[in-house]
């Protein structure tokens, strides 16, 4: 889940929890909003953690294939 997905879940959950006063017999919108907010926070933290780990990782497969360049400079001949 991306950061935008987590933030969207938090926003939808907050709207369901605090802004809607309509009630039904078969579902409690306050509980559904709280579940969405908790899922959004968990998804946001997990996405940030995975992004942080992905950026820190180095590619170790090609370390033995490194190319080193050596240059030797000589003085030009004097005329």
Secondary structure, DSSP 8 states (H G I E B T S, - for coil): --HHHHHHHHHHHHIIIII-----SS--HHHHHHHHHHHHHHHHHHHHHHHHHHHH----TTGGG--------------
